[in-house]
Amino acid sequence: MAVHKKYNRNAKTNALGRGLDALISTGDVNTEGSSTINEIAIDQIEANPNQPRREFDPESLQELANSIKQLGLVQPITLRQISENKFQIIAGERRWRASQLAGLKAIPAYIRTIKDENVMEMALVENIQREDLNAIEIALAYEHLLEKSGMTQERVAVEVGKSRAAVANYLRLLKLPAQVQMALQKKEIDMGHARALLSLDSPSLQLKLFKEIQKNGYSVRKVEELCQQLKNGDDIQTAKKKVKARAQLPQEFEDLKKRLSTFFDTKVQMTCSPAGKGKISIPFANEEDLEHIMNVLDKIK
């Protein structure tokens, strides 16, 4: 049996359908509800004998290995399964070699099998239109259509009934570090968080902020604000302090927020800019809470 970790999604049986399984699968990985990114044991991976690149600069390879020791393998490699316990590299041999130098036992990888392309394209289009695929699965399907069918982004958008911008936004997700992609497909973060992280050019900075999101449960808006500060040249800690300072309300507004929270019997949210502009929001957990709030407003009338 192949030695690898599976990143499972909470999905119904056979959620992926035949099309996506044809694109991304391995013997054991191709199970109902399994993820599209898997950690594969390094000793189960071999180079492609038809790989045109034969020379790898030792110094450059060691530099990459040192980076991998610190951050892990940021970008997954792409493999195809050639037997039960053996995978062959489609793309990423340099990353695989550097991971060996770094002492890793397993690395993240996309797994693909070679099937009839015309049948696969039809199945992919059908699967993309389903609502039970996660964002990374959709992004990989778009990428495959572009690579194997010769379609443009505009044509792919037409085929799946989406805008070109939507297709482009999904494809950009594949530029994120592997850890972020895994979190996105497990729905630990959402597309808003991912898009904000993509505004940062540095993968290491993306990973640092991603860990802050995991640790603190930041909202998308908070992450966007942090990204803006980071792009202005601040480090993570300085950015957090500045965003926190802007989020703090003057005492009179804090008092008003408490009064409103007591009045509506719920935790009222309030934001206010230095210029005095802001927003008040009244959250509710269910229909009963909403009905209570409406009754309070009716009494005011």
C-alpha positions in Angstrom: 0.0 0.0 0.0 1.3 3.5 -0.8 2.6 5.4 2.1 1.1 8.8 2.1 -1.2 11.1 4.0 -4.7 11.8 2.7 -6.3 15.2 3.3 -10.0 14.3 3.4 -12.8 16.7 2.7 -16.3 16.5 4.3 -18.1 15.5 1.2 -20.7 13.0 0.2 -19.7 9.6 -1.2 -18.4 9.9 -4.8 -18.5 13.7 -4.6 -15.8 14.2 -7.2 -17.4 12.1 -9.9 -15.5 10.2 -12.6 -14.1 13.2 -14.4 -12.0 14.6 -11.6 -10.9 11.2 -10.4 -9.6 10.6 -13.9 -7.5 13.8 -13.7 -6.2 13.5 -10.1 -6.0 10.1 -8.5 -3.8 7.3 -7.3 -4.6 3.7 -6.2 -5.3 4.5 -2.6 -5.6 8.3 -3.1 -8.5 7.7 -5.5 -11.0 7.1 -2.7 -14.4 8.7 -2.2 -13.9 12.2 -0.8 -10.1 12.2 -0.9 -8.2 15.4 -1.5 -6.4 16.6 -4.6 -3.1 17.3 -2.8 -1.4 14.4 -1.0 1.8 13.9 0.8 3.8 11.2 -1.0 6.8 9.4 0.5 10.0 10.5 -1.3 11.3 7.0 -1.7 8.2 6.2 -3.8 9.0 8.9 -6.3 11.3 8.6 -9.3 12.5 11.0 -12.0 11.1 10.9 -15.5 13.7 9.2 -17.8 12.4 11.5 -20.6 13.1 14.6 -18.6 15.2 16.8 -20.9 16.9 18.5 -18.0 19.9 16.5 -16.9 22.1 19.0 -15.0 21.2 20.6 -11.7 23.5 23.2 -10.2 24.6 21.9 -6.8 24.9 25.3 -5.2 21.4 26.4 -6.3 20.0 23.0 -5.3 21.5 23.4 -1.8 20.1 26.9 -1.5 16.6 25.5 -2.3 17.2 22.7 0.2 18.0 25.2 2.9 14.8 27.1 2.2 12.8 23.9 2.3 14.3 23.0 5.7 12.9 26.3 7.0 9.5 26.6 5.2 8.8 23.1 3.9 8.1 22.5 0.2 6.1 25.6 -0.8 4.9 24.5 -4.2 3.7 20.9 -4.7 5.3 18.8 -7.4 3.2 17.0 -10.0 3.3 13.2 -10.3 1.6 10.3 -12.2 1.2 6.9 -10.7 3.0 4.1 -12.6 2.4 1.2 -10.1 0.8 0.6 -6.7 3.8 2.1 -4.7 5.6 4.1 -7.4 5.1 7.6 -8.8 6.9 9.3 -11.7 7.6 13.1 -11.8 5.7 15.1 -14.4 7.0 18.5 -13.1 9.2 19.4 -10.1 12.3 17.2 -10.2 14.5 20.0 -8.9 12.1 20.5 -5.9 12.1 16.7 -5.3 16.0 16.5 -5.3 16.2 19.5 -3.0 13.7 17.9 -0.6 15.9 14.9 -0.5 18.8 17.1 0.5 16.7 18.7 3.1 16.0 15.4 4.7 12.2 15.3 4.1 10.5 11.9 4.2 7.4 13.0 2.2 6.4 16.0 0.1 3.1 17.4 -1.2 2.1 16.5 -4.7 -0.6 16.7 -7.3 -1.4 13.1 -8.6 -2.5 12.7 -12.2 -3.2 9.7 -14.4 -3.2 9.7 -18.2 -6.6 9.1 -19.7 -8.3 9.8 -23.0 -8.2 13.6 -23.2 -11.4 14.2 -25.0 -13.4 12.1 -22.5 -11.6 13.8 -19.6 -12.3 17.3 -20.9 -16.0 16.6 -21.1 -16.0 15.1 -17.6 -14.0 18.0 -16.2 -16.4 20.6 -17.6 -19.3 18.7 -16.0 -17.5 18.4 -12.6 -16.4 22.1 -12.5 -20.1 23.0 -12.8 -20.9 20.9 -9.7 -21.2 22.7 -6.4 -19.4 20.1 -4.3 -15.9 20.7 -5.5 -13.5 22.7 -3.4 -11.6 25.7 -4.8 -8.4 23.9 -5.4 -10.0 21.1 -7.2 -11.7 23.6 -9.5 -8.4 25.4 -10.0 -6.6 22.2 -11.0 -9.4 21.3 -13.4 -9.1 24.8 -15.1 -5.4 24.4 -15.3 -5.7 21.0 -16.9 -8.2 22.2 -19.5 -5.8 25.0 -20.4 -2.7 22.8 -20.6 -4.2 19.8 -22.4 -7.0 21.1 -24.6 -5.3 24.3 -25.9 -8.3 26.3 -24.7 -7.8 30.0 -23.8 -9.1 31.3 -20.5 -11.9 32.9 -22.3 -12.9 29.6 -23.9 -12.7 27.8 -20.6 -14.9 30.4 -19.1 -17.5 30.0 -21.8 -17.4 26.2 -21.5 -18.1 26.2 -17.7 -20.4 29.2 -17.7 -18.1 31.4 -15.6 -16.6 34.8 -16.2 -12.9 35.0 -17.4 -12.1 36.9 -14.2 -13.5 34.0 -12.1 -11.4 31.5 -14.0 -8.3 33.6 -13.5 -8.9 34.0 -9.8 -9.2 30.3 -9.3 -6.0 29.7 -11.3 -4.1 32.2 -9.1 -4.8 30.0 -6.1 -2.3 27.4 -7.4 0.4 30.0 -6.9 -0.1 29.9 -3.1 2.1 27.8 -0.8 1.1 24.1 -0.4 0.1 24.6 3.2 -2.3 27.4 2.2 -3.8 25.4 -0.6 -4.4 22.4 1.8 -6.1 24.7 4.3 -8.3 26.2 1.5 -9.5 22.9 0.3 -10.2 21.7 3.9 -12.2 25.0 4.3 -10.0 26.1 7.2 -9.8 29.5 5.3 -12.0 30.8 2.5 -11.4 32.4 -0.9 -11.3 35.8 0.6 -8.4 35.0 2.8 -6.6 33.3 -0.2 -7.1 36.3 -2.5 -5.8 38.6 0.2 -2.6 36.5 0.6 -2.1 36.5 -3.1 -1.6 40.2 -3.0 1.7 39.5 -1.2 4.6 38.7 -3.5 6.7 36.7 -1.0 5.7 33.1 -0.4 7.5 33.2 3.0 5.4 36.3 4.0 2.3 34.5 2.8 3.1 31.6 5.0 3.8 33.9 8.0 0.5 35.6 7.7 -1.3 32.3 7.0 0.0 31.0 10.4 -1.4 34.2 12.0 -4.8 33.6 10.5 -4.7 30.0 11.8 -3.7 31.2 15.3 -6.0 34.1 15.6 -8.9 33.3 13.3 -8.7 36.6 11.5 -11.6 37.8 9.3 -11.0 38.4 5.6 -11.2 42.2 6.2 -8.5 42.0 8.9 -6.3 40.0 6.6 -6.8 42.5 3.8 -5.8 45.3 6.2 -2.7 43.4 7.4 -1.7 42.7 3.8 -1.9 46.4 3.0 0.4 47.2 5.9 2.9 44.5 4.8 2.9 45.8 1.3 3.8 49.2 2.7 7.0 47.7 4.2 5.9 46.8 7.7 6.8 43.4 9.3 4.1 41.2 10.7 4.2 42.5 14.3 4.2 46.2 13.3 1.3 45.5 10.9 -0.7 43.9 13.6 -0.1 46.8 16.0 -1.2 49.4 13.4 -4.3 47.5 12.4 -5.3 47.0 16.1 -4.8 50.7 16.8 -7.1 51.6 13.9 -9.7 49.1 15.1 -9.9 50.6 18.6 -12.8 53.0 19.1 -12.7 56.2 21.1 -14.1 55.8 24.6 -17.4 57.6 23.7 -18.0 55.2 20.8 -17.2 52.2 23.1 -19.8 53.4 25.5 -22.3 53.8 22.7 -21.6 50.3 21.5 -22.2 48.9 25.0 -25.5 50.8 25.2 -26.6 49.4 21.8 -25.6 45.9 22.8 -27.6 46.1 26.0 -30.6 47.6 24.1 -30.7 44.9 21.4 -29.6 42.1 23.8 -26.9 41.1 21.3 -23.2 41.9 20.7 -23.4 45.0 18.4 -20.4 45.6 16.2 -19.1 49.1 15.4 -16.2 50.5 13.3 -15.2 54.1 13.0 -12.5 55.8 11.0 -10.4 58.8 12.3 -12.7 61.0 10.1 -15.7 59.9 12.1 -17.2 57.6 9.4 -18.2 54.1 10.4 -20.7 51.3 10.5 -22.9 49.6 13.0 -23.9 46.0 12.6 -26.4 43.9 14.6 -25.7 40.2 14.3 -28.2 37.5 14.9 -27.7 33.7 15.2 -31.1 32.5 14.1 -34.6 33.5 13.1 -35.6 34.0 16.8 -32.8 36.4 17.3 -33.8 38.4 14.2 -37.4 38.4 15.3 -36.3 39.8 18.7 -34.4 42.6 17.1 -37.3 43.5 14.8 -39.6 43.6 17.8 -37.2 46.0 19.5 -37.1 48.2 16.4 -40.9 48.1 16.2 -41.2 49.4 19.7 -39.0 52.3 18.8 -41.5 53.3 16.1 
